[in-house]
Amino acid sequence: MQSVPREIVTPYRPIPLDVPEGMKPNEFFNSAENLADLEHNNGLLANPEGLLFYRKAIGHSNLFAGLDLKLLAPCERGECRLALTGYPQGLPSWEVKGGAAGLGEVRFWHEYDMLLKGFLDFYRTFFSQVSTRNAPMLPDLHFPALVEERLLFDNDFLKTAKMVRSRCIKDARYANAIRWQPAFKQLIYRNDEGKLIVTISQNSIGNAITELLGVVVKRVPDADAYARAEPGLLEQLLELRRRFIEADLGEGIATPFWPAQ
Protein backbone atom coordinates (compact mmCIF):
# COMPACT_ATOMS: atom_id res chain seq x y z
CA MET A 1 0.00 0.00 0.00
CA GLN A 2 1.35 3.42 -0.94
CA SER A 3 2.09 5.97 1.74
CA VAL A 4 0.46 9.38 1.58
CA PRO A 5 1.99 12.79 2.24
CA ARG A 6 2.12 13.52 5.96
CA GLU A 7 2.62 16.57 8.12
CA ILE A 8 5.65 16.99 10.37
CA VAL A 9 5.66 19.69 13.03
CA THR A 10 9.09 21.32 13.36
CA PRO A 11 9.79 23.76 16.20
CA TYR A 12 12.11 26.68 15.64
CA ARG A 13 13.65 29.41 17.73
CA PRO A 14 12.37 32.85 16.68
CA ILE A 15 15.34 35.02 15.77
CA PRO A 16 14.96 38.80 16.16
CA LEU A 17 15.88 40.45 12.90
CA ASP A 18 16.59 44.17 12.79
CA VAL A 19 16.62 45.29 9.17
CA PRO A 20 18.44 48.62 8.82
CA GLU A 21 16.21 51.59 8.05
CA GLY A 22 15.77 52.16 4.34
CA MET A 23 16.75 48.59 3.42
CA LYS A 24 14.25 45.99 2.21
CA PRO A 25 14.35 42.56 3.93
CA ASN A 26 15.49 40.74 0.77
CA GLU A 27 18.30 43.29 0.34
CA PHE A 28 19.40 42.74 3.92
CA PHE A 29 19.47 38.94 3.56
CA ASN A 30 22.04 39.30 0.74
CA SER A 31 23.97 42.16 2.34
CA ALA A 32 27.54 42.08 3.65
CA GLU A 33 26.21 42.92 7.12
CA ASN A 34 23.96 39.88 7.27
CA LEU A 35 26.60 37.56 5.81
CA ALA A 36 29.07 38.83 8.41
CA ASP A 37 26.53 38.10 11.15
CA LEU A 38 25.98 34.60 9.74
CA GLU A 39 29.70 33.91 9.98
CA HIS A 40 30.16 35.43 13.43
CA ASN A 41 27.21 33.78 15.16
CA ASN A 42 26.47 30.71 13.03
CA GLY A 43 29.57 30.03 10.93
CA LEU A 44 31.10 26.56 11.04
CA LEU A 45 33.62 26.56 8.17
CA ALA A 46 34.89 28.85 5.40
CA ASN A 47 37.38 28.52 2.56
CA PRO A 48 39.27 30.92 0.24
CA GLU A 49 36.73 30.33 -2.55
CA GLY A 50 34.01 32.03 -0.50
CA LEU A 51 32.18 28.92 0.71
CA LEU A 52 30.45 29.51 4.04
CA PHE A 53 29.07 26.49 5.89
CA TYR A 54 26.75 27.71 8.64
CA ARG A 55 24.11 26.61 11.11
CA LYS A 56 20.58 27.45 10.07
CA ALA A 57 17.89 27.50 12.74
CA ILE A 58 15.42 25.48 10.73
CA GLY A 59 12.70 23.45 12.51
CA HIS A 60 16.01 23.58 -17.61
CA SER A 61 17.51 24.56 -20.56
CA ASN A 62 19.19 23.76 -23.90
CA LEU A 63 22.46 24.88 -22.31
CA PHE A 64 22.68 21.58 -20.40
CA ALA A 65 22.21 19.60 -23.64
CA GLY A 66 25.45 21.20 -24.93
CA LEU A 67 27.62 19.92 -22.06
CA ASP A 68 30.01 17.02 -22.66
CA LEU A 69 28.46 14.47 -20.29
CA LYS A 70 29.35 10.78 -20.37
CA LEU A 71 28.41 9.44 -16.92
CA LEU A 72 25.32 11.62 -16.49
CA ALA A 73 22.54 10.89 -18.98
CA PRO A 74 19.72 13.46 -19.32
CA CYS A 75 16.36 12.04 -18.25
CA GLU A 76 13.57 12.06 -20.76
CA ARG A 77 10.33 13.77 -19.71
CA GLY A 78 8.82 11.87 -16.77
CA GLU A 79 11.51 9.19 -16.78
CA CYS A 80 12.98 10.14 -13.39
CA ARG A 81 9.64 10.95 -11.78
CA LEU A 82 8.59 9.45 -8.43
CA ALA A 83 5.03 8.18 -8.84
CA LEU A 84 4.03 8.96 -5.25
CA THR A 85 5.09 12.62 -5.08
CA GLY A 86 5.67 13.59 -8.72
CA TYR A 87 9.20 14.75 -7.89
CA PRO A 88 11.23 16.29 -9.56
CA GLN A 89 8.26 18.10 -11.14
CA GLY A 90 9.96 18.93 -14.44
CA LEU A 91 13.33 20.00 -13.03
CA PRO A 92 16.37 19.13 -15.18
CA SER A 93 17.56 15.67 -14.11
CA TRP A 94 20.24 13.17 -15.06
CA GLU A 95 20.67 9.44 -14.46
CA VAL A 96 24.02 8.36 -12.97
CA LYS A 97 25.27 5.62 -15.28
CA GLY A 98 26.64 2.71 -13.28
CA GLY A 99 24.56 3.57 -10.22
CA ALA A 100 26.33 3.95 -6.88
CA ALA A 101 29.61 2.71 -8.37
CA GLY A 102 29.58 5.72 -10.71
CA LEU A 103 29.80 8.06 -7.72
CA GLY A 104 33.30 6.75 -7.04
CA GLU A 105 34.59 7.84 -10.44
CA VAL A 106 36.46 11.13 -10.78
CA ARG A 107 34.60 11.72 -14.05
CA PHE A 108 31.28 11.84 -12.17
CA TRP A 109 32.42 14.70 -9.93
CA HIS A 110 33.86 16.53 -12.93
CA GLU A 111 30.49 16.32 -14.68
CA TYR A 112 28.69 17.23 -11.46
CA ASP A 113 30.73 20.46 -11.36
CA MET A 114 29.92 21.08 -15.03
CA LEU A 115 26.20 21.03 -14.21
CA LEU A 116 26.73 23.56 -11.45
CA LYS A 117 28.70 25.84 -13.76
CA GLY A 118 26.09 25.46 -16.48
CA PHE A 119 23.32 26.35 -14.04
CA LEU A 120 25.25 29.44 -12.91
CA ASP A 121 25.79 30.55 -16.51
CA PHE A 122 22.11 30.05 -17.33
CA TYR A 123 20.82 31.83 -14.23
CA ARG A 124 23.20 34.79 -14.38
CA THR A 125 22.64 35.25 -18.12
CA PHE A 126 18.88 35.12 -17.73
CA PHE A 127 18.77 37.78 -15.04
CA SER A 128 21.26 39.99 -16.84
CA GLN A 129 18.72 40.00 -19.71
CA VAL A 130 15.90 40.66 -17.23
CA SER A 131 17.81 43.63 -15.81
CA THR A 132 18.88 45.11 -19.16
CA ARG A 133 17.37 44.57 -22.60
CA ASN A 134 19.96 43.03 -24.96
CA ALA A 135 22.59 43.05 -22.21
CA PRO A 136 26.09 42.12 -23.43
CA MET A 137 27.40 38.68 -22.55
CA LEU A 138 28.86 38.51 -19.06
CA PRO A 139 32.69 38.47 -19.08
CA ASP A 140 33.29 35.63 -16.59
CA LEU A 141 31.06 32.79 -17.84
CA HIS A 142 32.18 29.17 -17.69
CA PHE A 143 30.75 28.28 -21.12
CA PRO A 144 30.62 31.56 -23.13
CA ALA A 145 30.31 29.85 -26.54
CA LEU A 146 27.34 27.76 -25.37
CA VAL A 147 25.67 30.77 -23.75
CA GLU A 148 25.94 32.74 -26.99
CA GLU A 149 24.77 29.88 -29.19
CA ARG A 150 22.07 28.33 -26.99
CA LEU A 151 20.72 31.26 -25.00
CA LEU A 152 21.43 34.67 -26.52
CA PHE A 153 20.15 33.53 -29.92
CA ASP A 154 17.15 31.71 -28.45
CA ASN A 155 13.98 33.76 -29.02
CA ASP A 156 12.04 31.89 -26.33
CA PHE A 157 14.78 32.59 -23.77
CA LEU A 158 14.84 36.31 -24.60
CA LYS A 159 11.04 36.51 -24.74
CA THR A 160 10.78 35.01 -21.25
CA ALA A 161 13.34 37.47 -19.90
CA LYS A 162 11.31 40.30 -21.44
CA MET A 163 8.11 39.04 -19.75
CA VAL A 164 9.84 38.96 -16.34
CA ARG A 165 11.39 42.40 -16.92
CA SER A 166 8.02 43.90 -17.85
CA ARG A 167 6.35 42.47 -14.78
CA CYS A 168 9.17 43.72 -12.52
CA ILE A 169 8.64 47.24 -13.87
CA LYS A 170 4.91 47.08 -13.11
CA ASP A 171 4.97 45.11 -9.86
CA ALA A 172 7.50 46.08 -7.18
CA ARG A 173 6.45 43.20 -4.92
CA TYR A 174 7.13 40.70 -7.68
CA ALA A 175 10.57 42.25 -8.29
CA ASN A 176 11.41 42.12 -4.57
CA ALA A 177 10.38 38.49 -4.34
CA ILE A 178 12.83 37.39 -7.04
CA ARG A 179 16.12 35.83 -5.95
CA TRP A 180 18.41 37.79 -8.25
CA GLN A 181 21.55 35.91 -7.23
CA PRO A 182 21.84 32.15 -7.93
CA ALA A 183 21.50 29.81 -4.96
CA PHE A 184 21.43 26.35 -6.49
CA LYS A 185 20.65 23.07 -4.76
CA GLN A 186 21.52 19.61 -6.04
CA LEU A 187 19.95 16.38 -4.87
CA ILE A 188 20.83 12.74 -5.59
CA TYR A 189 17.98 10.26 -5.11
CA ARG A 190 16.71 6.89 -6.37
CA ASN A 191 13.68 6.84 -8.62
CA ASP A 192 10.97 4.18 -8.62
CA GLU A 193 13.19 1.87 -10.71
CA GLY A 194 16.10 2.19 -8.28
CA LYS A 195 18.22 4.34 -10.58
CA LEU A 196 20.38 7.11 -9.11
CA ILE A 197 19.19 10.51 -10.29
CA VAL A 198 20.84 13.94 -9.99
CA THR A 199 18.62 17.02 -10.11
CA ILE A 200 19.31 20.72 -9.74
CA SER A 201 16.98 23.38 -8.42
CA GLN A 202 16.78 27.01 -7.33
CA ASN A 203 14.56 25.87 -4.46
CA SER A 204 15.82 25.66 -0.89
CA ILE A 205 17.28 22.30 0.10
CA GLY A 206 14.63 21.91 2.78
CA ASN A 207 11.82 22.44 0.29
CA ALA A 208 13.48 20.13 -2.22
CA ILE A 209 13.69 17.29 0.31
CA THR A 210 10.12 17.72 1.51
CA GLU A 211 8.90 17.71 -2.10
CA LEU A 212 10.92 14.56 -2.75
CA LEU A 213 9.43 12.78 0.27
CA GLY A 214 5.93 14.18 -0.08
CA VAL A 215 6.10 15.70 3.41
CA VAL A 216 4.36 18.88 4.56
CA VAL A 217 6.42 20.67 7.20
CA LYS A 218 4.58 22.91 9.63
CA ARG A 219 7.05 25.24 11.37
CA VAL A 220 5.91 26.52 14.75
CA PRO A 221 7.73 29.03 17.01
CA ASP A 222 8.78 27.09 20.14
CA ALA A 223 12.14 28.06 21.59
CA ASP A 224 12.03 25.42 24.34
CA ALA A 225 11.29 22.55 21.97
CA TYR A 226 14.00 23.76 19.58
CA ALA A 227 16.50 23.99 22.45
CA ARG A 228 15.87 20.31 23.22
CA ALA A 229 16.47 19.31 19.59
CA GLU A 230 19.39 21.62 18.80
CA PRO A 231 22.21 19.69 20.56
CA GLY A 232 21.65 16.65 18.37
CA LEU A 233 21.46 18.79 15.24
CA LEU A 234 24.60 20.70 16.17
CA GLU A 235 26.45 17.46 16.90
CA GLN A 236 25.76 16.29 13.34
CA LEU A 237 26.77 19.64 11.84
CA LEU A 238 30.06 19.66 13.75
CA GLU A 239 30.78 16.12 12.59
CA LEU A 240 30.12 17.18 9.01
CA ARG A 241 32.44 20.14 9.53
CA ARG A 242 35.13 17.76 10.85
CA ARG A 243 34.89 15.76 7.62
CA PHE A 244 35.11 18.92 5.51
CA ILE A 245 38.26 20.00 7.37
CA GLU A 246 39.73 16.50 7.05
CA ALA A 247 39.18 16.68 3.29
CA ASP A 248 40.90 20.12 3.24
CA LEU A 249 37.73 21.90 2.08
CA GLY A 250 38.08 24.83 4.48
CA GLU A 251 39.01 26.07 7.94
CA GLY A 252 36.79 25.87 11.01
CA ILE A 253 35.17 29.04 12.36
CA ALA A 254 34.95 29.83 16.06
CA THR A 255 31.79 31.52 17.40
CA PRO A 256 30.56 32.29 20.90
CA PHE A 257 28.90 28.87 20.81
CA TRP A 258 31.65 26.50 19.55
CA PRO A 259 35.44 26.47 18.94
CA ALA A 260 37.16 26.46 15.54
CA GLN A 261 38.12 22.79 15.92
BALOBA-1460 file (C-alpha; in Angstrom, 3 decimals):
// residues 261
<rec num="1" residu="m" x="0.000" y="0.000" z="0.000"/>
<rec num="2" residu="q" x="1.345" y="3.415" z="-0.939"/>
<rec num="3" residu="s" x="2.089" y="5.967" z="1.743"/>
<rec num="4" residu="v" x="0.463" y="9.376" z="1.576"/>
<rec num="5" residu="p" x="1.991" y="12.793" z="2.239"/>
<rec num="6" residu="r" x="2.125" y="13.515" z="5.956"/>
<rec num="7" residu="e" x="2.620" y="16.568" z="8.124"/>
<rec num="8" residu="i" x="5.645" y="16.985" z="10.369"/>
<rec num="9" residu="v" x="5.661" y="19.687" z="13.030"/>
<rec num="10" residu="t" x="9.092" y="21.323" z="13.355"/>
<rec num="11" residu="p" x="9.792" y="23.759" z="16.202"/>
<rec num="12" residu="y" x="12.111" y="26.680" z="15.639"/>
<rec num="13" residu="r" x="13.646" y="29.406" z="17.731"/>
<rec num="14" residu="p" x="12.366" y="32.845" z="16.677"/>
<rec num="15" residu="i" x="15.336" y="35.023" z="15.770"/>
<rec num="16" residu="p" x="14.957" y="38.801" z="16.162"/>
<rec num="17" residu="l" x="15.883" y="40.452" z="12.897"/>
<rec num="18" residu="d" x="16.590" y="44.169" z="12.792"/>
<rec num="19" residu="v" x="16.617" y="45.289" z="9.175"/>
<rec num="20" residu="p" x="18.444" y="48.623" z="8.817"/>
<rec num="21" residu="e" x="16.205" y="51.585" z="8.055"/>
<rec num="22" residu="g" x="15.768" y="52.160" z="4.343"/>
<rec num="23" residu="m" x="16.747" y="48.590" z="3.415"/>
<rec num="24" residu="k" x="14.254" y="45.987" z="2.208"/>
<rec num="25" residu="p" x="14.347" y="42.556" z="3.925"/>
<rec num="26" residu="n" x="15.492" y="40.745" z="0.775"/>
<rec num="27" residu="e" x="18.300" y="43.295" z="0.335"/>
<rec num="28" residu="f" x="19.404" y="42.735" z="3.924"/>
<rec num="29" residu="f" x="19.475" y="38.942" z="3.559"/>
<rec num="30" residu="n" x="22.036" y="39.304" z="0.736"/>
<rec num="31" residu="s" x="23.967" y="42.158" z="2.344"/>
<rec num="32" residu="a" x="27.537" y="42.085" z="3.651"/>
<rec num="33" residu="e" x="26.205" y="42.915" z="7.121"/>
<rec num="34" residu="n" x="23.955" y="39.880" z="7.265"/>
<rec num="35" residu="l" x="26.596" y="37.559" z="5.813"/>
<rec num="36" residu="a" x="29.070" y="38.825" z="8.412"/>
<rec num="37" residu="d" x="26.526" y="38.098" z="11.145"/>
<rec num="38" residu="l" x="25.982" y="34.602" z="9.736"/>
<rec num="39" residu="e" x="29.704" y="33.907" z="9.977"/>
<rec num="40" residu="h" x="30.160" y="35.433" z="13.433"/>
<rec num="41" residu="n" x="27.209" y="33.779" z="15.156"/>
<rec num="42" residu="n" x="26.474" y="30.715" z="13.030"/>
<rec num="43" residu="g" x="29.574" y="30.034" z="10.926"/>
<rec num="44" residu="l" x="31.099" y="26.560" z="11.035"/>
<rec num="45" residu="l" x="33.624" y="26.562" z="8.174"/>
<rec num="46" residu="a" x="34.887" y="28.849" z="5.405"/>
<rec num="47" residu="n" x="37.376" y="28.519" z="2.562"/>
<rec num="48" residu="p" x="39.267" y="30.919" z="0.242"/>
<rec num="49" residu="e" x="36.727" y="30.330" z="-2.547"/>
<rec num="50" residu="g" x="34.009" y="32.030" z="-0.496"/>
<rec num="51" residu="l" x="32.179" y="28.916" z="0.709"/>
<rec num="52" residu="l" x="30.449" y="29.511" z="4.042"/>
<rec num="53" residu="f" x="29.066" y="26.486" z="5.890"/>
<rec num="54" residu="y" x="26.754" y="27.705" z="8.640"/>
<rec num="55" residu="r" x="24.106" y="26.614" z="11.114"/>
<rec num="56" residu="k" x="20.583" y="27.450" z="10.074"/>
<rec num="57" residu="a" x="17.894" y="27.497" z="12.741"/>
<rec num="58" residu="i" x="15.417" y="25.475" z="10.730"/>
<rec num="59" residu="g" x="12.701" y="23.452" z="12.512"/>
<rec num="60" residu="h" x="16.014" y="23.578" z="-17.615"/>
<rec num="61" residu="s" x="17.515" y="24.563" z="-20.560"/>
<rec num="62" residu="n" x="19.190" y="23.757" z="-23.896"/>
<rec num="63" residu="l" x="22.460" y="24.877" z="-22.313"/>
<rec num="64" residu="f" x="22.679" y="21.582" z="-20.399"/>
<rec num="65" residu="a" x="22.212" y="19.599" z="-23.644"/>
<rec num="66" residu="g" x="25.453" y="21.198" z="-24.930"/>
<rec num="67" residu="l" x="27.622" y="19.920" z="-22.060"/>
<rec num="68" residu="d" x="30.011" y="17.018" z="-22.660"/>
<rec num="69" residu="l" x="28.461" y="14.468" z="-20.289"/>
<rec num="70" residu="k" x="29.345" y="10.780" z="-20.367"/>
<rec num="71" residu="l" x="28.406" y="9.437" z="-16.921"/>
<rec num="72" residu="l" x="25.323" y="11.622" z="-16.489"/>
<rec num="73" residu="a" x="22.539" y="10.887" z="-18.981"/>
<rec num="74" residu="p" x="19.718" y="13.465" z="-19.317"/>
<rec num="75" residu="c" x="16.360" y="12.044" z="-18.248"/>
<rec num="76" residu="e" x="13.567" y="12.062" z="-20.764"/>
<rec num="77" residu="r" x="10.330" y="13.768" z="-19.710"/>
<rec num="78" residu="g" x="8.815" y="11.871" z="-16.770"/>
<rec num="79" residu="e" x="11.513" y="9.193" z="-16.783"/>
<rec num="80" residu="c" x="12.981" y="10.145" z="-13.392"/>
<rec num="81" residu="r" x="9.642" y="10.949" z="-11.776"/>
<rec num="82" residu="l" x="8.594" y="9.451" z="-8.432"/>
<rec num="83" residu="a" x="5.031" y="8.176" z="-8.838"/>
<rec num="84" residu="l" x="4.027" y="8.957" z="-5.247"/>
<rec num="85" residu="t" x="5.087" y="12.616" z="-5.081"/>
<rec num="86" residu="g" x="5.666" y="13.588" z="-8.717"/>
<rec num="87" residu="y" x="9.203" y="14.752" z="-7.888"/>
<rec num="88" residu="p" x="11.230" y="16.292" z="-9.563"/>
<rec num="89" residu="q" x="8.260" y="18.097" z="-11.138"/>
<rec num="90" residu="g" x="9.957" y="18.927" z="-14.439"/>
<rec num="91" residu="l" x="13.333" y="19.998" z="-13.030"/>
<rec num="92" residu="p" x="16.368" y="19.128" z="-15.182"/>
<rec num="93" residu="s" x="17.561" y="15.674" z="-14.106"/>
<rec num="94" residu="w" x="20.238" y="13.169" z="-15.065"/>
<rec num="95" residu="e" x="20.674" y="9.442" z="-14.458"/>
<rec num="96" residu="v" x="24.015" y="8.361" z="-12.967"/>
<rec num="97" residu="k" x="25.275" y="5.621" z="-15.280"/>
<rec num="98" residu="g" x="26.639" y="2.706" z="-13.280"/>
<rec num="99" residu="g" x="24.561" y="3.568" z="-10.221"/>
<rec num="100" residu="a" x="26.330" y="3.951" z="-6.881"/>
<rec num="101" residu="a" x="29.614" y="2.711" z="-8.375"/>
<rec num="102" residu="g" x="29.577" y="5.719" z="-10.710"/>
<rec num="103" residu="l" x="29.798" y="8.056" z="-7.723"/>
<rec num="104" residu="g" x="33.300" y="6.746" z="-7.045"/>
<rec num="105" residu="e" x="34.585" y="7.839" z="-10.440"/>
<rec num="106" residu="v" x="36.462" y="11.131" z="-10.784"/>
<rec num="107" residu="r" x="34.597" y="11.720" z="-14.052"/>
<rec num="108" residu="f" x="31.283" y="11.841" z="-12.172"/>
<rec num="109" residu="w" x="32.418" y="14.698" z="-9.935"/>
<rec num="110" residu="h" x="33.863" y="16.529" z="-12.930"/>
<rec num="111" residu="e" x="30.488" y="16.323" z="-14.678"/>
<rec num="112" residu="y" x="28.686" y="17.231" z="-11.455"/>
<rec num="113" residu="d" x="30.727" y="20.463" z="-11.360"/>
<rec num="114" residu="m" x="29.917" y="21.078" z="-15.028"/>
<rec num="115" residu="l" x="26.197" y="21.028" z="-14.215"/>
<rec num="116" residu="l" x="26.726" y="23.564" z="-11.446"/>
<rec num="117" residu="k" x="28.703" y="25.836" z="-13.758"/>
<rec num="118" residu="g" x="26.087" y="25.458" z="-16.483"/>
<rec num="119" residu="f" x="23.324" y="26.353" z="-14.044"/>
<rec num="120" residu="l" x="25.246" y="29.437" z="-12.905"/>
<rec num="121" residu="d" x="25.786" y="30.550" z="-16.507"/>
<rec num="122" residu="f" x="22.111" y="30.049" z="-17.327"/>
<rec num="123" residu="y" x="20.821" y="31.827" z="-14.229"/>
<rec num="124" residu="r" x="23.199" y="34.790" z="-14.383"/>
<rec num="125" residu="t" x="22.641" y="35.251" z="-18.124"/>
<rec num="126" residu="f" x="18.876" y="35.118" z="-17.732"/>
<rec num="127" residu="f" x="18.765" y="37.783" z="-15.039"/>
<rec num="128" residu="s" x="21.261" y="39.991" z="-16.844"/>
<rec num="129" residu="q" x="18.724" y="39.999" z="-19.706"/>
<rec num="130" residu="v" x="15.905" y="40.664" z="-17.231"/>
<rec num="131" residu="s" x="17.810" y="43.629" z="-15.813"/>
<rec num="132" residu="t" x="18.884" y="45.113" z="-19.160"/>
<rec num="133" residu="r" x="17.375" y="44.569" z="-22.598"/>
<rec num="134" residu="n" x="19.956" y="43.033" z="-24.955"/>
<rec num="135" residu="a" x="22.591" y="43.050" z="-22.210"/>
<rec num="136" residu="p" x="26.088" y="42.116" z="-23.428"/>
<rec num="137" residu="m" x="27.400" y="38.681" z="-22.552"/>
<rec num="138" residu="l" x="28.858" y="38.506" z="-19.059"/>
<rec num="139" residu="p" x="32.685" y="38.472" z="-19.075"/>
<rec num="140" residu="d" x="33.287" y="35.630" z="-16.594"/>
<rec num="141" residu="l" x="31.060" y="32.795" z="-17.843"/>
<rec num="142" residu="h" x="32.177" y="29.174" z="-17.691"/>
<rec num="143" residu="f" x="30.748" y="28.283" z="-21.125"/>
<rec num="144" residu="p" x="30.616" y="31.556" z="-23.130"/>
<rec num="145" residu="a" x="30.311" y="29.846" z="-26.541"/>
<rec num="146" residu="l" x="27.340" y="27.762" z="-25.370"/>
<rec num="147" residu="v" x="25.671" y="30.768" z="-23.751"/>
<rec num="148" residu="e" x="25.939" y="32.745" z="-26.988"/>
<rec num="149" residu="e" x="24.773" y="29.879" z="-29.187"/>
<rec num="150" residu="r" x="22.067" y="28.327" z="-26.990"/>
<rec num="151" residu="l" x="20.721" y="31.258" z="-24.999"/>
<rec num="152" residu="l" x="21.431" y="34.669" z="-26.516"/>
<rec num="153" residu="f" x="20.150" y="33.535" z="-29.923"/>
<rec num="154" residu="d" x="17.145" y="31.712" z="-28.449"/>
<rec num="155" residu="n" x="13.984" y="33.757" z="-29.021"/>
<rec num="156" residu="d" x="12.042" y="31.891" z="-26.332"/>
<rec num="157" residu="f" x="14.784" y="32.586" z="-23.772"/>
<rec num="158" residu="l" x="14.845" y="36.308" z="-24.597"/>
<rec num="159" residu="k" x="11.045" y="36.506" z="-24.739"/>
<rec num="160" residu="t" x="10.779" y="35.006" z="-21.252"/>
<rec num="161" residu="a" x="13.342" y="37.472" z="-19.905"/>
<rec num="162" residu="k" x="11.310" y="40.300" z="-21.440"/>
<rec num="163" residu="m" x="8.114" y="39.038" z="-19.754"/>
<rec num="164" residu="v" x="9.839" y="38.961" z="-16.336"/>
<rec num="165" residu="r" x="11.389" y="42.398" z="-16.920"/>
<rec num="166" residu="s" x="8.021" y="43.896" z="-17.847"/>
<rec num="167" residu="r" x="6.353" y="42.465" z="-14.779"/>
<rec num="168" residu="c" x="9.166" y="43.717" z="-12.524"/>
<rec num="169" residu="i" x="8.639" y="47.238" z="-13.865"/>
<rec num="170" residu="k" x="4.914" y="47.084" z="-13.112"/>
<rec num="171" residu="d" x="4.971" y="45.107" z="-9.855"/>
<rec num="172" residu="a" x="7.501" y="46.078" z="-7.180"/>
<rec num="173" residu="r" x="6.452" y="43.199" z="-4.915"/>
<rec num="174" residu="y" x="7.130" y="40.704" z="-7.677"/>
<rec num="175" residu="a" x="10.567" y="42.253" z="-8.293"/>
<rec num="176" residu="n" x="11.413" y="42.123" z="-4.572"/>
<rec num="177" residu="a" x="10.380" y="38.485" z="-4.339"/>
<rec num="178" residu="i" x="12.830" y="37.386" z="-7.036"/>
<rec num="179" residu="r" x="16.124" y="35.832" z="-5.953"/>
<rec num="180" residu="w" x="18.406" y="37.790" z="-8.255"/>
<rec num="181" residu="q" x="21.552" y="35.911" z="-7.234"/>
<rec num="182" residu="p" x="21.837" y="32.153" z="-7.927"/>
<rec num="183" residu="a" x="21.504" y="29.812" z="-4.957"/>
<rec num="184" residu="f" x="21.432" y="26.352" z="-6.493"/>
<rec num="185" residu="k" x="20.649" y="23.066" z="-4.757"/>
<rec num="186" residu="q" x="21.518" y="19.607" z="-6.036"/>
<rec num="187" residu="l" x="19.947" y="16.375" z="-4.874"/>
<rec num="188" residu="i" x="20.832" y="12.739" z="-5.587"/>
<rec num="189" residu="y" x="17.977" y="10.261" z="-5.110"/>
<rec num="190" residu="r" x="16.714" y="6.892" z="-6.365"/>
<rec num="191" residu="n" x="13.684" y="6.838" z="-8.618"/>
<rec num="192" residu="d" x="10.969" y="4.176" z="-8.619"/>
<rec num="193" residu="e" x="13.192" y="1.872" z="-10.706"/>
<rec num="194" residu="g" x="16.101" y="2.186" z="-8.282"/>
<rec num="195" residu="k" x="18.220" y="4.340" z="-10.583"/>
<rec num="196" residu="l" x="20.380" y="7.106" z="-9.105"/>
<rec num="197" residu="i" x="19.188" y="10.512" z="-10.289"/>
<rec num="198" residu="v" x="20.839" y="13.940" z="-9.991"/>
<rec num="199" residu="t" x="18.616" y="17.016" z="-10.109"/>
<rec num="200" residu="i" x="19.306" y="20.718" z="-9.739"/>
<rec num="201" residu="s" x="16.976" y="23.383" z="-8.422"/>
<rec num="202" residu="q" x="16.784" y="27.010" z="-7.325"/>
<rec num="203" residu="n" x="14.556" y="25.873" z="-4.455"/>
<rec num="204" residu="s" x="15.817" y="25.662" z="-0.886"/>
<rec num="205" residu="i" x="17.284" y="22.298" z="0.099"/>
<rec num="206" residu="g" x="14.631" y="21.913" z="2.782"/>
<rec num="207" residu="n" x="11.822" y="22.443" z="0.288"/>
<rec num="208" residu="a" x="13.484" y="20.128" z="-2.219"/>
<rec num="209" residu="i" x="13.695" y="17.294" z="0.314"/>
<rec num="210" residu="t" x="10.119" y="17.720" z="1.514"/>
<rec num="211" residu="e" x="8.897" y="17.714" z="-2.100"/>
<rec num="212" residu="l" x="10.916" y="14.563" z="-2.747"/>
<rec num="213" residu="l" x="9.432" y="12.785" z="0.272"/>
<rec num="214" residu="g" x="5.932" y="14.183" z="-0.079"/>
<rec num="215" residu="v" x="6.096" y="15.704" z="3.411"/>
<rec num="216" residu="v" x="4.357" y="18.881" z="4.557"/>
<rec num="217" residu="v" x="6.419" y="20.671" z="7.204"/>
<rec num="218" residu="k" x="4.584" y="22.912" z="9.630"/>
<rec num="219" residu="r" x="7.047" y="25.243" z="11.367"/>
<rec num="220" residu="v" x="5.909" y="26.519" z="14.753"/>
<rec num="221" residu="p" x="7.726" y="29.029" z="17.009"/>
<rec num="222" residu="d" x="8.776" y="27.093" z="20.137"/>
<rec num="223" residu="a" x="12.142" y="28.063" z="21.592"/>
<rec num="224" residu="d" x="12.028" y="25.416" z="24.343"/>
<rec num="225" residu="a" x="11.294" y="22.548" z="21.965"/>
<rec num="226" residu="y" x="13.998" y="23.758" z="19.582"/>
<rec num="227" residu="a" x="16.500" y="23.989" z="22.446"/>
<rec num="228" residu="r" x="15.869" y="20.313" z="23.221"/>
<rec num="229" residu="a" x="16.471" y="19.311" z="19.594"/>
<rec num="230" residu="e" x="19.391" y="21.621" z="18.801"/>
<rec num="231" residu="p" x="22.214" y="19.692" z="20.561"/>
<rec num="232" residu="g" x="21.652" y="16.646" z="18.370"/>
<rec num="233" residu="l" x="21.455" y="18.793" z="15.236"/>
<rec num="234" residu="l" x="24.599" y="20.701" z="16.166"/>
<rec num="235" residu="e" x="26.449" y="17.464" z="16.898"/>
<rec num="236" residu="q" x="25.764" y="16.292" z="13.342"/>
<rec num="237" residu="l" x="26.772" y="19.644" z="11.845"/>
<rec num="238" residu="l" x="30.060" y="19.665" z="13.747"/>
<rec num="239" residu="e" x="30.778" y="16.116" z="12.593"/>
<rec num="240" residu="l" x="30.120" y="17.176" z="9.008"/>
<rec num="241" residu="r" x="32.442" y="20.140" z="9.526"/>
<rec num="242" residu="r" x="35.132" y="17.761" z="10.845"/>
<rec num="243" residu="r" x="34.894" y="15.757" z="7.621"/>
<rec num="244" residu="f" x="35.113" y="18.923" z="5.515"/>
<rec num="245" residu="i" x="38.260" y="20.000" z="7.367"/>
<rec num="246" residu="e" x="39.731" y="16.497" z="7.051"/>
<rec num="247" residu="a" x="39.179" y="16.680" z="3.291"/>
<rec num="248" residu="d" x="40.902" y="20.119" z="3.240"/>
<rec num="249" residu="l" x="37.734" y="21.900" z="2.079"/>
<rec num="250" residu="g" x="38.079" y="24.828" z="4.479"/>
<rec num="251" residu="e" x="39.007" y="26.074" z="7.939"/>
<rec num="252" residu="g" x="36.789" y="25.869" z="11.012"/>
<rec num="253" residu="i" x="35.167" y="29.045" z="12.364"/>
<rec num="254" residu="a" x="34.947" y="29.833" z="16.057"/>
<rec num="255" residu="t" x="31.794" y="31.518" z="17.403"/>
<rec num="256" residu="p" x="30.558" y="32.294" z="20.903"/>
<rec num="257" residu="f" x="28.900" y="28.869" z="20.812"/>
<rec num="258" residu="w" x="31.645" y="26.496" z="19.546"/>
<rec num="259" residu="p" x="35.441" y="26.471" z="18.935"/>
<rec num="260" residu="a" x="37.155" y="26.456" z="15.544"/>
<rec num="261" residu="q" x="38.124" y="22.793" z="15.920"/>
